[in-house]
Amino acid sequence: MSGASVAQTATVAAAKPIKLVVLGDSLSAGYGLPAAAAFPARLQKALQDKGIATEMVNAGVSGDTASGGLARLDWSLPKDTEAVIVELGANDALRGTDPKVTREALDQIVTKLKARNIAVLLCGMYAPPNYGTQYAAQFNAIYPELAKTYQVPLYPFFLEGVATIAKLNQADGLHPTAAGVDTVVKNILPTVEAFLSTVAGQRS
């Protein structure tokens, strides 16, 4: 690509916000928080501070499983969606859902998004220890294996730096406080920046 083409791509990217959907559960929906403190809103602000314009859609539904996300995928995404952050599976792990079921649902979500030429960033989740090491091993392997299979970027653990830290979680110990959300955003931001840079580059 010539220097002029690169400059043109950068101009287009700057002029037209990237349509980004966060498809998730209560962790991205903003359970127990005002809308402005939810993950998509805080991520959009962090990206804006970096000079990256996005049209952010919060498609998080509290209580949703990976299968639930698959069931509503088609109507959760606007037609002009360019990129999706998939944050699903926490409720599957909490309920002890068969990892095969979770894997199949996430597999179909990624497949459907790629078929629509929508870029995917997959956010991993870890199973709690109460279902045993075998279950955890099977569940935890879902995300890296899907990312490798479909060649999509992976953020290994959505709640990195927040899970099990009392002051960053609400009273239920599961959902981040506003400060917890900001920590999630801070940690995931470099991955999202790289992801959106690729999306912008594919516009040319």
C-alpha positions as CSV (number, residue, x, y, z in Angstrom):
1,M,0.0,0.0,0.0
2,S,1.4,3.4,-1.0
3,G,1.9,6.3,1.5
4,A,-1.1,8.1,-0.1
5,S,-3.3,5.0,0.4
6,V,-2.2,4.7,4.0
7,A,-3.0,8.4,4.6
8,Q,-6.3,8.0,2.9
9,T,-7.2,5.0,5.1
10,A,-6.2,6.9,8.2
11,T,-8.4,9.8,7.1
12,V,-11.4,7.6,6.5
13,A,-10.9,5.9,9.8
14,A,-10.7,9.2,11.6
15,A,-13.8,10.6,9.7
16,K,-16.0,7.6,10.2
17,P,-16.4,6.0,13.7
18,I,-16.0,2.3,13.8
19,K,-19.3,0.6,14.5
20,L,-18.4,-1.7,17.5
21,V,-20.8,-4.0,19.3
22,V,-20.1,-5.6,22.7
23,L,-22.1,-8.8,22.7
24,G,-22.1,-10.0,26.3
25,D,-23.8,-10.7,29.6
26,S,-24.1,-8.7,32.8
27,L,-20.4,-8.1,33.0
28,S,-20.7,-5.8,29.9
29,A,-24.3,-4.8,30.3
30,G,-23.3,-2.9,33.5
31,Y,-25.3,-4.8,36.1
32,G,-25.8,-2.7,39.2
33,L,-24.2,0.4,37.6
34,P,-25.5,3.5,35.8
35,A,-25.3,3.2,32.0
36,A,-22.4,5.6,31.8
37,A,-20.3,3.3,34.0
38,A,-20.9,0.2,32.0
39,F,-18.0,-1.4,30.1
40,P,-19.0,-0.3,26.6
41,A,-19.4,3.3,27.7
42,R,-16.2,3.4,29.6
43,L,-14.3,1.7,26.8
44,Q,-15.7,4.2,24.3
45,K,-14.4,7.0,26.4
46,A,-11.0,5.4,26.8
47,L,-10.8,4.9,23.0
48,Q,-11.9,8.5,22.4
49,D,-9.1,9.7,24.7
50,K,-6.7,7.8,22.4
51,G,-8.2,9.5,19.3
52,I,-10.1,6.4,18.2
53,A,-13.8,7.2,17.4
54,T,-16.3,4.4,17.8
55,E,-20.1,4.1,17.5
56,M,-20.5,1.8,20.5
57,V,-23.5,-0.6,20.9
58,N,-24.0,-2.2,24.3
59,A,-25.5,-5.6,23.4
60,G,-25.1,-7.0,26.9
61,V,-28.0,-8.9,28.5
62,S,-27.7,-9.8,32.2
63,G,-28.0,-13.5,32.8
64,D,-27.2,-14.4,29.2
65,T,-25.3,-17.6,28.4
66,A,-23.3,-18.3,25.2
67,S,-26.4,-20.0,23.8
68,G,-28.5,-17.0,24.7
69,G,-26.1,-14.7,22.9
70,L,-26.2,-17.0,19.8
71,A,-30.1,-17.0,19.8
72,R,-30.3,-13.2,19.7
73,L,-27.2,-12.6,17.6
74,D,-29.0,-11.6,14.4
75,W,-31.2,-9.0,15.9
76,S,-28.6,-7.7,18.4
77,L,-26.2,-6.4,15.7
78,P,-27.0,-3.5,13.5
79,K,-26.5,-4.2,9.7
80,D,-23.5,-1.9,9.5
81,T,-21.6,-3.5,12.4
82,E,-17.9,-3.6,11.6
83,A,-16.5,-5.3,14.8
84,V,-17.8,-7.3,17.8
85,I,-16.3,-7.9,21.2
86,V,-17.7,-11.3,22.3
87,E,-17.9,-11.4,26.1
88,L,-20.0,-14.5,26.9
89,G,-19.6,-17.7,29.0
90,A,-19.4,-16.5,32.6
91,N,-23.0,-17.6,33.3
92,D,-22.2,-21.0,31.6
93,A,-19.3,-21.5,34.0
94,L,-21.3,-20.4,37.1
95,R,-24.1,-22.9,36.2
96,G,-21.8,-25.8,35.3
97,T,-23.0,-25.9,31.7
98,D,-21.4,-28.7,29.7
99,P,-18.4,-27.1,28.0
100,K,-19.3,-28.7,24.7
101,V,-22.6,-26.7,24.7
102,T,-20.7,-23.4,25.5
103,R,-18.1,-24.2,22.8
104,E,-20.7,-25.0,20.2
105,A,-22.5,-21.7,20.8
106,L,-19.4,-19.6,20.8
107,D,-18.2,-21.5,17.7
108,Q,-21.4,-20.6,15.9
109,I,-21.3,-17.0,17.0
110,V,-17.8,-16.6,15.6
111,T,-18.7,-18.4,12.4
112,K,-21.7,-16.3,11.8
113,L,-19.8,-13.0,12.4
114,K,-17.0,-14.0,10.1
115,A,-19.5,-15.0,7.4
116,R,-20.8,-11.4,7.6
117,N,-17.2,-10.0,7.4
118,I,-17.5,-8.7,10.9
119,A,-14.2,-8.6,12.9
120,V,-14.2,-10.5,16.1
121,L,-12.4,-10.0,19.4
122,L,-13.0,-13.0,21.7
123,C,-12.9,-12.4,25.5
124,G,-12.0,-15.5,27.5
125,M,-13.5,-16.6,30.8
126,Y,-12.3,-18.9,33.5
127,A,-14.4,-21.5,35.3
128,P,-14.8,-21.2,39.1
129,P,-13.0,-24.0,41.0
130,N,-16.1,-25.5,42.5
131,Y,-16.8,-27.8,39.6
132,G,-13.4,-29.5,39.8
133,T,-10.2,-29.4,37.8
134,Q,-11.4,-31.5,34.9
135,Y,-14.4,-29.2,34.2
136,A,-12.2,-26.1,34.6
137,A,-9.6,-27.5,32.1
138,Q,-12.3,-28.3,29.5
139,F,-14.0,-24.9,29.9
140,N,-10.9,-22.8,30.0
141,A,-9.6,-24.3,26.8
142,I,-12.6,-23.2,24.8
143,Y,-11.5,-19.7,24.1
144,P,-7.8,-20.1,23.1
145,E,-8.8,-23.1,20.9
146,L,-11.5,-21.2,19.1
147,A,-9.3,-18.1,18.7
148,K,-6.6,-20.4,17.1
149,T,-9.1,-22.2,14.9
150,Y,-10.7,-19.1,13.5
151,Q,-7.6,-16.8,13.7
152,V,-9.3,-14.2,15.8
153,P,-7.7,-12.1,18.5
154,L,-8.2,-13.3,22.1
155,Y,-8.2,-11.4,25.4
156,P,-7.5,-14.4,27.7
157,F,-9.6,-13.3,30.7
158,F,-12.1,-10.5,30.7
159,L,-11.9,-9.9,34.5
160,E,-8.1,-9.9,34.6
161,G,-7.1,-7.7,37.6
162,V,-10.6,-7.6,39.0
163,A,-11.8,-11.1,39.8
164,T,-11.6,-12.0,43.5
165,I,-10.5,-8.4,44.5
166,A,-13.2,-7.3,46.9
167,K,-12.8,-3.6,46.5
168,L,-13.3,-3.8,42.8
169,N,-16.4,-5.9,43.0
170,Q,-20.0,-5.3,44.1
171,A,-21.4,-7.1,47.2
172,D,-22.2,-10.2,45.2
173,G,-18.5,-10.7,44.5
174,L,-19.2,-11.3,40.9
175,H,-19.9,-8.0,39.2
176,P,-17.4,-5.2,39.0
177,T,-17.9,-1.8,40.6
178,A,-17.4,1.3,38.5
179,A,-13.8,1.2,39.6
180,G,-13.6,-2.4,38.6
181,V,-15.0,-1.7,35.2
182,D,-12.3,1.0,34.7
183,T,-9.7,-1.6,35.6
184,V,-11.1,-4.0,33.0
185,V,-11.0,-1.2,30.5
186,K,-7.5,-0.2,31.3
187,N,-6.2,-3.8,31.0
188,I,-8.0,-4.6,27.8
189,L,-7.4,-1.3,26.1
190,P,-4.2,-2.2,24.3
191,T,-5.8,-5.3,22.9
192,V,-8.9,-3.4,21.7
193,E,-6.6,-0.7,20.1
194,A,-4.7,-3.3,18.1
195,F,-8.0,-4.9,17.1
196,L,-9.6,-1.7,15.9
197,S,-6.4,-0.7,14.1
198,T,-6.8,-3.9,12.0
199,V,-10.5,-3.1,11.4
200,A,-9.7,0.4,10.2
201,G,-6.9,-0.9,7.9
202,Q,-9.4,-3.3,6.2
203,R,-11.7,-0.4,5.2
204,S,-9.4,0.6,2.3
